[in-house]
Amino acid sequence: MEVQKLTFNLELPVISLTIYLIIMNIFQLIARSIIKRSFHLSVWTIEQFHDIALYEQKAKKLQELPEGTLGKDIANCLEKNGLRLVPNYESHDLKHVLLDFKMTPVDEIRMQAFMLGNRNYSIPSFAIFAFGALFLPDLWKTFYKDFLNGRNAKPIGTWTIEEFAHCQTTTLRDIVFNYSPSHQNIYDLRSLIRFGAYTAIAFGTLGMLFCLPFLFSASIPDLIGAGFPFLGGAIIASAGLIALSNLAKQTKVRNENLKTSPLFLADQQRHQEA
């Protein structure tokens, strides 16, 4: 009787663990399905409001580029996965190919983990990563590794297809993953400035919205009391916009300097000769 009771007590944790694993597998399948369907839904929605013919022509031009270039690799990747080039997803496709992440739900989450580590903060990135981390706990270690890889890599959040389509993919990967940490303090400062700019825009806009109803008041004290804070909010928000504009200009100049660096040009010439 005692042996049977002991056996029964040992079986309970095993059964519970089995049930838990089954439930987690179901959740993981659901999570992957939701991410995949959400991606296709967002792409379909964007296609309804844009002239896709222009982007199909752009994809054809990418397909005509030499083998080994980033543009050609992006076109091949889209064709392989039965996808099209769509507005607002161009840089997304660039990152998939450049960082060598597949077009799958898991690799989508991994790429977002990399980009968060790469200091590319956005609401979709946080949402996708949080969703994946919640339902795929078995991949936490992988996500953390991708995050660290992004932290140690060259920031690529502002890279565009137009700028780098003609560049060799292998050369760009070397530049991204062999990034010198000595420059990271500069990018930390840029991240701080960007955060401050977004904060200024947000608080300035909120201040203006808060004061706006009082500007229509018939009371002179209300007009004066709301007018100056409204003007202050406009100045703060404008300062944030100017800061972002300056960062964008600096980024464009930096990318141009990257493509004219001796190391980059030498590697490009070597690939052309090959």
JOBEL-V288109 format. One record per residue. N is the residue number from 0. OMEGA is omega as a letter, one per 30 degrees, with the letter a starting at -180 (NA if undefined). Layout:
# JOBEL-V288109
N_OMEGA + N_OMEGA
This chain:
# JOBEL-V288109
0_l + 1_l + 2_l + 3_l + 4_l + 5_l + 6_l + 7_l + 8_l + 9_a + 10_a + 11_l + 12_l + 13_l + 14_l + 15_l + 16_l + 17_l + 18_l + 19_a + 20_l + 21_l + 22_a + 23_l + 24_l + 25_l + 26_l + 27_l + 28_l + 29_a + 30_l + 31_a + 32_a + 33_a + 34_a + 35_a + 36_l + 37_l + 38_a + 39_l + 40_l + 41_l + 42_l + 43_l + 44_l + 45_a + 46_a + 47_a + 48_l + 49_l + 50_a + 51_a + 52_l + 53_a + 54_l + 55_l + 56_l + 57_l + 58_l + 59_l + 60_l + 61_a + 62_a + 63_a + 64_a + 65_l + 66_l + 67_l + 68_a + 69_l + 70_l + 71_a + 72_l + 73_l + 74_l + 75_a + 76_l + 77_l + 78_a + 79_a + 80_l + 81_a + 82_l + 83_l + 84_a + 85_l + 86_l + 87_l + 88_a + 89_l + 90_l + 91_l + 92_l + 93_a + 94_l + 95_a + 96_a + 97_a + 98_l + 99_l + 100_a + 101_l + 102_l + 103_l + 104_a + 105_a + 106_l + 107_l + 108_l + 109_l + 110_l + 111_l + 112_l + 113_a + 114_l + 115_l + 116_l + 117_l + 118_l + 119_a + 120_l + 121_a + 122_l + 123_l + 124_l + 125_a + 126_a + 127_a + 128_a + 129_l + 130_a + 131_a + 132_a + 133_a + 134_l + 135_a + 136_l + 137_a + 138_a + 139_a + 140_l + 141_l + 142_a + 143_l + 144_l + 145_l + 146_l + 147_l + 148_l + 149_l + 150_a + 151_a + 152_l + 153_l + 154_a + 155_a + 156_a + 157_a + 158_l + 159_l + 160_a + 161_a + 162_a + 163_a + 164_a + 165_a + 166_l + 167_a + 168_a + 169_l + 170_a + 171_l + 172_l + 173_a + 174_a + 175_a + 176_l + 177_a + 178_a + 179_a + 180_a + 181_a + 182_a + 183_l + 184_l + 185_a + 186_l + 187_l + 188_l + 189_l + 190_l + 191_l + 192_l + 193_l + 194_l + 195_a + 196_l + 197_l + 198_l + 199_l + 200_a + 201_a + 202_l + 203_l + 204_l + 205_l + 206_l + 207_l + 208_l + 209_a + 210_a + 211_a + 212_a + 213_l + 214_l + 215_a + 216_l + 217_a + 218_l + 219_l + 220_l + 221_a + 222_l + 223_a + 224_a + 225_a + 226_a + 227_l + 228_l + 229_l + 230_l + 231_l + 232_l + 233_l + 234_a + 235_l + 236_l + 237_l + 238_l + 239_l + 240_l + 241_l + 242_l + 243_l + 244_l + 245_l + 246_l + 247_l + 248_l + 249_l + 250_l + 251_l + 252_a + 253_l + 254_l + 255_l + 256_l + 257_a + 258_l + 259_l + 260_a + 261_a + 262_a + 263_a + 264_l + 265_a + 266_l + 267_l + 268_l + 269_l + 270_l + 271_l + 272_l + 273_NA
